[in-house]
């Protein structure tokens, strides 16, 4: 009885302890259930987040791919833009160079135009000079022809001709009526601005005064004419031919062009009585004025 009485508190304690343990087990079971539910919820949430993350990663990959494509497109666009910009700059440089070339060509055209005008003026001047030269040449040819005609006339009618040598030799014929082919000559030299009579055949008096007058007036042709008159006078003093009618010839014809260094015709009045018409010749050279190389006129007396 006493043993039962001693075991009674123990059982009570054990029962209370069992009840306490059961309560604690229930509490812990509740906590475990709560923890498990919370864990399942957390796990479900984590799975959901993991799925969403995976989806987001897929989307991110797609976005990255699109971004790379966009970057590639942008690089291509930048390359195209760069090429276009380089092409534009090249075109601008080409335009600038063409403008500079155009300006240079304009300046060149202006220079060439100025040169053309200058050359045209020069050509015009040369053309005028050439025309004047041709006209002068034609006149010289005509003058030479007329001079040759006059010389031939003098040679034919007066028997006059000129030779060049140590001096200038003037030879006359048709002075001596008895011997028309007899030659009378004089040789004049011009040196150091002075005329010198080198020879006179036949010899004449008073030639010093004539040479002095020649050096004073430079009238060579007048001197030659006076010397011819002197030859005539000397021949006349030697014999007096009987003139028969009007057919007799004098030594100088009025139809002959007289060589004169001056346009003054009054100097021929002193010898006018000797200048009779050569009726046997009956012809005269052209009535134009004859010129020698010294541009001195061969005027009619």
ChimeraX attribute file (.defattr): number of C-alpha atoms within 10 A of each C-alpha:
attribute: neighborCount
match mode: 1-to-1
recipient: residues
	/A:1	6
	/A:2	7
	/A:3	7
	/A:4	8
	/A:5	9
	/A:6	10
	/A:7	12
	/A:8	12
	/A:9	11
	/A:10	11
	/A:11	12
	/A:12	11
	/A:13	12
	/A:14	13
	/A:15	12
	/A:16	12
	/A:17	12
	/A:18	14
	/A:19	12
	/A:20	12
	/A:21	14
	/A:22	13
	/A:23	12
	/A:24	12
	/A:25	14
	/A:26	13
	/A:27	12
	/A:28	14
	/A:29	14
	/A:30	12
	/A:31	13
	/A:32	14
	/A:33	13
	/A:34	12
	/A:35	14
	/A:36	14
	/A:37	12
	/A:38	13
	/A:39	14
	/A:40	12
	/A:41	12
	/A:42	13
	/A:43	14
	/A:44	12
	/A:45	12
	/A:46	14
	/A:47	12
	/A:48	12
	/A:49	13
	/A:50	13
	/A:51	12
	/A:52	12
	/A:53	14
	/A:54	12
	/A:55	12
	/A:56	14
	/A:57	13
	/A:58	12
	/A:59	12
	/A:60	14
	/A:61	12
	/A:62	12
	/A:63	14
	/A:64	13
	/A:65	12
	/A:66	12
	/A:67	14
	/A:68	12
	/A:69	12
	/A:70	13
	/A:71	12
	/A:72	12
	/A:73	12
	/A:74	13
	/A:75	12
	/A:76	12
	/A:77	12
	/A:78	13
	/A:79	12
	/A:80	12
	/A:81	12
	/A:82	12
	/A:83	12
	/A:84	12
	/A:85	13
	/A:86	12
	/A:87	12
	/A:88	12
	/A:89	12
	/A:90	12
	/A:91	12
	/A:92	12
	/A:93	12
	/A:94	12
	/A:95	12
	/A:96	12
	/A:97	12
	/A:98	12
	/A:99	12
	/A:100	12
	/A:101	12
	/A:102	12
	/A:103	12
	/A:104	12
	/A:105	13
	/A:106	12
	/A:107	12
	/A:108	12
	/A:109	13
	/A:110	12
	/A:111	12
	/A:112	14
	/A:113	12
	/A:114	12
	/A:115	12
	/A:116	14
	/A:117	12
	/A:118	12
	/A:119	14
	/A:120	13
	/A:121	12
	/A:122	12
	/A:123	14
	/A:124	12
	/A:125	12
	/A:126	14
	/A:127	13
	/A:128	12
	/A:129	12
	/A:130	14
	/A:131	12
	/A:132	12
	/A:133	14
	/A:134	12
	/A:135	12
	/A:136	13
	/A:137	13
	/A:138	12
	/A:139	12
	/A:140	17
	/A:141	12
	/A:142	14
	/A:143	19
	/A:144	16
	/A:145	13
	/A:146	20
	/A:147	20
	/A:148	14
	/A:149	16
	/A:150	22
	/A:151	20
	/A:152	16
	/A:153	19
	/A:154	20
	/A:155	17
	/A:156	14
	/A:157	21
	/A:158	21
	/A:159	21
	/A:160	19
	/A:161	16
	/A:162	14
	/A:163	11
	/A:164	11
	/A:165	8
	/A:166	11
	/A:167	18
	/A:168	16
	/A:169	19
	/A:170	19
	/A:171	20
	/A:172	22
	/A:173	22
	/A:174	23
	/A:175	26
	/A:176	21
	/A:177	19
	/A:178	11
	/A:179	10
	/A:180	14
	/A:181	13
	/A:182	13
	/A:183	16
	/A:184	22
	/A:185	21
	/A:186	22
	/A:187	20
	/A:188	20
	/A:189	16
	/A:190	13
	/A:191	9
	/A:192	5
	/A:193	8
	/A:194	13
	/A:195	18
	/A:196	17
	/A:197	17
	/A:198	13
	/A:199	14
	/A:200	16
	/A:201	12
	/A:202	11
	/A:203	12
	/A:204	13
	/A:205	9
	/A:206	8
	/A:207	15
	/A:208	12
	/A:209	10
	/A:210	17
	/A:211	19
	/A:212	14
	/A:213	14
	/A:214	19
	/A:215	16
	/A:216	11
	/A:217	13
	/A:218	17
	/A:219	15
	/A:220	18
	/A:221	17
	/A:222	20
	/A:223	20
	/A:224	20
	/A:225	17
	/A:226	15
	/A:227	20
	/A:228	22
	/A:229	17
	/A:230	16
	/A:231	21
	/A:232	21
	/A:233	12
	/A:234	17
	/A:235	15
	/A:236	14
	/A:237	9
	/A:238	10
	/A:239	11
	/A:240	9
	/A:241	11
	/A:242	7
	/A:243	10
	/A:244	8
	/A:245	6
	/A:246	11
	/A:247	11
	/A:248	16
	/A:249	19
	/A:250	19
	/A:251	23
	/A:252	24
	/A:253	22
	/A:254	16
	/A:255	21
	/A:256	22
	/A:257	23
	/A:258	21
	/A:259	22
	/A:260	23
	/A:261	19
	/A:262	16
	/A:263	12
	/A:264	10
	/A:265	11
	/A:266	8
	/A:267	13
	/A:268	16
	/A:269	11
	/A:270	8
	/A:271	12
	/A:272	13
	/A:273	8
	/A:274	15
	/A:275	18
	/A:276	16
	/A:277	20
	/A:278	21
	/A:279	13
	/A:280	11
	/A:281	12
	/A:282	8
	/A:283	13
	/A:284	16
	/A:285	17
	/A:286	11
	/A:287	11
	/A:288	12
	/A:289	15
	/A:290	26
	/A:291	19
	/A:292	15
	/A:293	10
	/A:294	7
	/A:295	9
	/A:296	16
	/A:297	18
	/A:298	22
	/A:299	20
	/A:300	17
	/A:301	19
